[in-house]
Amino acid sequence: MQDGGNQDGSTLDPLAPLAARAAVPAPQGGLLRTLSGRLLVLTVIFVMLAEVLIFVPSIARFRADFLTMRLEKAQIAALAQLAAPDMVTPELEAELLANAEVFNVVLRRNEVRELVLSSQLPQPISQTYDLRSAGPWVLIRDAFSSLFSQDDGIIRVIGQPVQDAGLLIEITMAAQPLRAALIDYGARILLLSAVISAITAFMLFLAVQRLIVGPIRRVVRHMQAYAEAPEDARSVIAPTSRVEELRRAEEAMQMMQTQLTSALRQRERLAQLGGAVAKISHDLRNILTSAQLFVDRIEASQDPAVARAAPKLVGSISRAVALCESTLTFGRAEEAAPQPRRVDIAALAIEVAEADGIGPDTPVTLSLDIPHGLQVWADADQLYRVLSNLIRNARQAIDAQIGAGQGGAGGVITVSAGQTPLEYWVMVSDTGPGLPARARTHLFEAFAGGARKGGTGLGLAIAAELLRGHGGRLELLRSTAQGTAFILHLPHETTRAD
């Protein structure tokens, strides 16, 4: 018989899962899989988007300024012609038109439209633009029309003369210089936007690395170091970040790591203590079994004093043996898998009661409220142990109440059962004094939920574990001064052996 450890002789290490996780390498990825890389790319995209939104009205303004400048140059040339019409020769007129980069100039003064300067148009006029009444959307539309147009013909531009030199001025000019100027301006703006985006993104990248990514990496390093040695208190993170959100995360992690380190230490101590208790219980059970054999011989003594003391000695040794058995049972790594079959719950309850010394002539009696022929789907041996623990606890509570003179002549333990479309249920209730508050707080915890003075709480812990193995559960239904009731939930059978 093995007293502790695994059946292959090894010992359980509660820190092994954490160590295994710590050995797993962190995932690797490219630039777009890092926080700083994604921020870098997003920054470039957003800055370029902002520059595009700026580019749209700026190119419209550039086109309007370009055409206005042509109108002003044409107006100056026209005024020269008007100032000395007899002195302007055809050669000089051609030079004025070439300097203004237009083909014709028309001025309207005093409601009279006058062709001041003119030359031969190489081709017909294809578009007319009136700058006097053009709003922002019209200017934007015309700017993109000029930028992407493939027509390099002649355009007419109408505007307002400067210095109130007339009612309007109208010029004709080639569209190709305007389109070339727009392309050159757009290229310069886009190049400048790319440079600004790159500089901004790089500065933001450095700031994010310094303020966010660096502290996050530090936290990750602490997590990895802690996972390698969670029992070492020196690996617990110390909050140092100046960023409020990161500092809160570090403080929460520090609290979690401190609690986990304490829990791991306690678990390791409990595991060592459990192994020692199992070994002691095993040896003590053997010693008590030998003592029980000698007590059986003492019971046959004719000495009246010995005869009176023998039953008490037998009871004490029997309880000690039972405690050792319970401790060894709970200390096993796991219960055997249940072998469910049809079990007559009424017959099983009667068998348990008789084995515990409960009968019609005893102070504590058994009452059954079970439908005739009801059978539950469970492992008979394990269900016997569950009922035995509950009925024994109920009898001991009633016995203690009778011994204290509070329970009259006796008490009743009632076992009732039934089924719903989803499950079977079995209820064990008594007329005892109820459970103390301490027992209700830690009801199904081993060594913490004892219902009576000197109890260990193993019985209820083992019963709850056995029911969980069936896919069911054990629940405290009520516990008052008028009695206690536990209810067992057992699922219906899902598969049945042929």
Number of C-alpha atoms within 10 A of each C-alpha: 5 11 18 22 16 12 11 7 9 9 13 13 9 13 17 11 10 15 16 11 12 17 11 9 8 9 6 7 8 7 11 12 11 13 14 19 17 13 17 23 17 13 19 21 15 13 18 20 14 13 18 15 11 13 18 15 15 17 21 21 15 17 23 17 12 14 19 19 13 19 26 17 17 31 25 16 21 24 15 16 19 13 10 9 12 8 10 15 11 12 8 12 19 17 13 22 21 13 13 23 18 25 22 21 24 20 26 17 14 8 10 10 15 12 15 20 24 17 14 7 14 10 9 9 15 12 14 14 17 12 16 11 10 13 9 11 11 13 20 20 13 16 24 16 12 21 19 11 12 11 12 14 15 21 18 19 21 21 19 20 20 15 6 9 14 17 16 18 25 23 26 25 23 19 20 18 12 18 22 13 15 22 16 11 16 18 12 12 18 15 11 13 21 17 14 16 23 18 13 16 22 17 13 16 21 15 14 18 17 11 15 16 17 13 20 16 12 13 20 13 13 18 18 21 17 22 21 19 17 23 20 14 13 11 20 21 22 14 16 11 19 11 11 9 10 18 16 14 15 21 17 14 19 17 14 13 21 19 12 14 20 15 13 16 17 12 14 17 12 12 19 15 12 19 19 14 18 22 16 15 21 19 14 15 20 13 12 16 16 11 13 19 11 12 16 14 10 18 17 11 12 9 10 9 9 14 14 11 12 19 15 11 17 19 12 13 18 15 12 17 21 13 18 22 16 17 22 21 15 19 17 16 11 11 14 10 11 16 12 18 15 14 18 16 28 19 12 16 23 17 14 19 21 12 12 13 12 20 14 10 7 12 16 23 18 20 16 15 13 17 13 9 11 15 19 25 22 24 19 19 13 22 24 17 16 23 22 21 18 20 24 19 20 28 26 15 23 26 18 16 18 18 12 10 10 13 16 11 11 17 23 18 26 20 24 19 20 16 17 9 7 11 16 21 19 21 22 23 23 28 23 29 19 20 19 15 12 12 16 15 11 16 22 23 18 17 15 17 23 25 24 15 6 7 14 19 21 23 28 22 23 22 24 20 20 24 22 14 17 20 12 19 18 23 15 15 13 14 19 13 11 11 20 21 22 17 19 23 20 22 20 17 15 6 6 9 5 3
